[in-house]
């Protein structure tokens, strides 16, 4: 690996670490934000819909933006939106404005969507250059950032530190990390000259790749696995607070356990993938996540539920990066395919928070998580689609056996 590639990989790791810390800082303080806004669980789902909407807008725009200007431009814009979003959330929380928090989360989600798709494209390109897995570790850095953010959030929650000031400090740190990382990322990754023509690289260009039936199955898998991860990111602290009547600090601690498990699974994922392959790895991951989530739903005590989040986190850890890696392992339209699969994953973030919140108002968060459990079973069933692609990409894909 040459020095430029090493710096590029380190830059990707750095910003994913910062982005993870930013996400977890918000998640760890969701109970305090809800109490500060004085809204119900269902209304909090509507507030979280801002994050989902922004994420979907960002991930939808990211593919065409990368194809026209390259990944570095998308990452630069995304970093700015993440920073701005955190600042607006901080202000909205301080002023007890649910609409302000919604808008801040929309900006934050838009930045995450723009930058994460571009990072996946950059990471897949680095994988092709060095011939070794990069995406699991890249997403592991995001998870490590969530651990750092969760630890900080837990400590500040226990100290009753104001949410607004907490998120403001995190926003400044994300801005500094983003500025440093962008300098090492080269121009033009994923850029396609034809994308400058009217209509190219837009919605029509993104929909074209979905003609591949194998990619559709991959998209369903990533949607299910992202839903499992996103459900914990959005609701795990509140699930523990409302479902098991623990303190807000204990809820943040449970999320820390989940995030730590995600981190461990992703950093250990490379050797596991090399030994067992993508199909068996993702299938086993979905089963382990389903087992952990089932225990969280039926556990008789908060201690058992908290321990089960280890399985939930380990199982959910490799689903997204492995499926994105499979999508990018294609001689044609790699950037468009990665963007398409990432979009499918973000559908989980779009549909998940409000749907789970509305359902939880009627049956509680614990029973609501059975929806996520069902999706994990679907992912395990379809994991065969992650096997080797047909030798002739132009030909119709062969039938996939789960």
N, C-alpha and C positions, 0 to 999 in steps of 0.2 A: 504494500500500500504506500503510495507516494505521500509526501507531506501535505499537498493540497487536499487530497482525499481524506487524510486523517483529520485535518482542520475542519473540513466540511462535515464529516461525521460527528466530530465533537460539537460543532455548532448546532447541529440538529438535536443532539442529546441535551445540550444546555437549554435550548428554548423549550423543548418538551418538558424538561424538569420544571422550568418556571411556569409554564402553562398548567401543569398538574397542580403546582402549589396554589395558583390562582383559583382553580376550580375547587380544590378541597377547602380553601379558606372560606369560600362562599357556602359550600355544603355543610361544613362543620357549624356554621352560624345560622342555619335555616330555622331551628327552633326559636332562637332569639329574634330573628327577623320577623317570623310569624307573630310572635308575641308583641313585638314593637309595632307591627301594622295592625294588630288586633283583628285578625281574620280567621275564618274557619279553615279546616283542612281542605275542603273543596275550593274555597276562595284562594288558598295558597296554591292549589293546582293551576288556577288561572294565572296567577303571578308567574309560576314556573313555565307557563305556556310562552311567555316572552323569550325565555332561553331556548325553548324548542323552535319557535318561529324564527328567531335570529339564526340558530344553527342551521335550519333547513335552507334559509335564504343564502347563508354563507356557503354551504356545501354545494348548493345548486349553481351559484355564481363562480365557484372556485375552478371547476373544470374548464369552462370557456376562458376564464382569466389566465389560467396556467397555459392553455394551448395558444393564447394570443401573445402573452407577455412573459411567460416563464414562471417557475415556482417562486423565485426570489421576490418578485413583485407581489404575489399573493400573500406571502409570508409577512412582508413589510406592512401591507394594509391590514392584515389580520392582527398583527401585534399592536397596531395603533387602536384598533377597535376593542381589543381585549382590555387595554389600559383605560380607554374612555369608559367602557362598560362598567368596570370595577368602580371607577370614580362616581359614575351616576348612581349605581346601586348604593354606594356609601352615602351619597347625598339624600337619596330617596328614603333610605332607612332612618337617617337622622331626622328627616322632616316628617316621618310616618306617612309617606305618600306611596300607596300601593302601585299607582300608575308610574311613578318615578322608578320604582324597583323593576317593574315590568319592562320599561324602556331600557334601563341599564342592562338587564339580563338579555334583552334582544341584541344590544350592541355587543355584549360579551359573547353571546352565542354566535353572532355573525362572524366575529373575529376568530373564534375557535373553529368554526366551519371552514372559513377561508384558509386558515393556516394549517389545520390538520390534514385536509385533503392534499395540500401542497407538500406537506411533510411526508405523507405517505408516498407521493410520487417521487420526491427526492430520495426517500429511504429505499424504495424499490430500485431506483437507478443506482444507488450506492451498492446494493446487493448484487446487481449485475456486474458492476465494476470489479468488486473484490471477490465475488464468488462465494460469499458466506452470508448466513442469516443476519440481518440488521434490524428488520422491523420489530421482532419481539423485544430486542433490547431498547429500541427507540420508544416503544410503548411502555417498556419497563421504566424508562426515565420519567415518563409521564406519571406512572404509578408511584415512583419514588417521590416525585413532587407532591403527589396527593398525601403521601405519608407525612412529609414535612409540613404541608399545609394543615393536615388534620391535627398533628401534634401542637402546632401553633394555635390552631383554633380551639383545641381542648383546653390548653393552658389559659388562653385569654377568656374563654367562657367561664372557667373556674374563678378567674380573677375579676369577673364582671367588667371586662374592658369593653368600651363602646365599639359596637360593630362598625360604625362609620369610619372611625379612625383606623381600625384594624384593616379594613379593605383599602383604605387610602394608601397605607404603607405598602401593602401587597402590590397595588397598582404601580407604584413607583419602582419597585423591584422588578416587576414584569417588564416595564418599559426599558430599564437598564439592560436586562438580559436579552431582550429582543434586539436592541440596537447593536449589542456586541455580537450576537449570533448572525445577523443578516450580513455582516461584513465578510464572513467566511463562506457564504453560500454563493456559488457561481451563478451568473446570468444564464437564462435560456433553457434550463432543464424542463422538459415537457413541452417546449414551445414548438408550434407547427406553423410554418409559413402560410399554409392554406387556410389557417384559422382566421386570417385577416380579411378574407373575402366575406361578403354579406351572407349571413346565415350559417356559415361554417363554424363549428365548435359551439353553436348555441344549443337550444333545446333539441332541435332535430338531430344534431350530431350526437348528443348524449343518448337519445332514444335508439339510435341505430345499433349501438353495441348490444342492446337487449334482445336482438334477434337471435343471439346465441343462447340456446336453451340451458347449456351448462352454466352460463353466467347468471341466468335467472335463478337457478338453484343455489349458486354461491351467494347471490343477493339475499335469498331467504334465510340462509344460514347466518350471514353477518347481521341481518336484522334481528334474528332471535338472540344471538349472542350479545349484541349491543344492547338489546332490551334488558337482558339479565344484568349487564354492567350498569346501565343507566338507571335501572330501578333502585339499585343500591345507592348510586350517586345522588338521586333525587329524594329518596324516601327512607333510607335506612336509619338515620338518626331519629326521625319522627316516628318510624315504626317501633323503635325501642322505647321512645318516650310515651307514645300513646298506647301501644300494644302491650308493653310490659311494665309500664308505669315507673320507669327509671328516670333519673335526673337528666338534664340536658348535657351535663358533662359526661355521664355514662353513655348517652347516645352518641356523642362525639367519639368516645373511646371505642365503641363498637365499630364505627366507620373506620377508625384507625386500624383496627384488626383486619377489616375487609381490605383496605387499601394496602396494608403490609402484605397480605396474602397475594393480592394482585401483583405486587412488585416482585415478590419471590417467584411466582409462577412465570413471569415474563423474563426475568433474568436467567432462569433455569431452562427456559424454553428451547434454546438453540440445541443443546445436546439431546433433548427429548425428541425434537423434530428429526434430527439426523438419525436417531436410532429407530424410531417407530413410524416416521412418515407423517404426512399431513392428515390423512384420513383417520388413522387410529388415534392420533393425538387429539384432534378436534372432537371425535366421537366420545373418547374417554373424558375430555374436558367437560362436554355438555352433561354427561351422566354425573360426574362429580359435582358440578354446579347444581344440578337438579336435586341431588341427595342433600346437599347443604341447605338449599332453600327450603326443601320439604321439612327439615328439622326446625328451621327458623319459624315456619308456620305453625307447627304442632308442639313445639317445645313447652314443657310445663314450667320452665323457669327462665329468667333472663340470662343466667349464666350459661345454660345449655344453648340458648339461641345465639348468644354472642360467640360461643365456641364454634358453632356451625357455620358462622360467616367465614371461617377459615376455608372450609370446603367450597363455599359459594365463591369466594375470591379466587382461589386456586383454579377452580373450574372455568370461571369466566375470563381468566387472564389471557389465554392464547387465541380465543375465538376471533376477535377483530383483526389482530395483526396477521394471523395465518391466512385468513380468507382474503385480506387485501393483498398479501404477497402472492397468493395464487392468481388473483385477478391481474396483477402486474406482470406475471410470468407469461408474456404473450408477445410474439414478434411484431404485431401490429396493434396500434391504438392502445398501448399500455396505459398512457395517461388518462384516456377517456374511460377505460375499463376500471381503473382504480377510482376515478371520480364517481362512476356509476355505482360501484359497490359501496363506496363510502356514503353515497346518497341513501342507499338502502338502509345502511346502518343508522343514519340520522333520522330516518323515518321513525325509528324506535324512540328517539328523543322528542320528535314532534308529537307522536300519538301518546306516548307513555305517560308523561306527568299529568296532563289533564284527565286522561281516561282513568288512570289509577286513582287519582284524587277524587273524582266523582264517585267511582265505585266504592272507595274507602269510606265515603260519607254514609253509605248504606250498610256495608258489611264489615268495615274495619280494614286496616292495612294488612293485618296478618292473612286473612282469607283472600284479600285482593291479590296477594303474591302468587296464588295458584295459577293466575293467568300467565305469569312469567314462567312458572314451572312447566306449563303445557308447551310454551314456545321452545324451551330447552329440549323437550322430548322430540319436537319436530327437527331441531338442529341435529340431534344425534342420529335421527333416522336418515337425514339427507346428506350426511357427511361424506358419503361415497362420491359426491360431485367434486370433491377436492382432489381426486386422483389425477393422474397424468392426463393432459389434454390430448385430443387427437393429433396425429402427426401432421395433418394437412388442415391448417386453420380455416381455409376457405370452404372446406367440406362441412356438411352437416355433422354436428356432434353425434357420437355414438350414444346409445342408451346408457343411462347411468344407473348402476345398481347400488342402492344404499348399503 
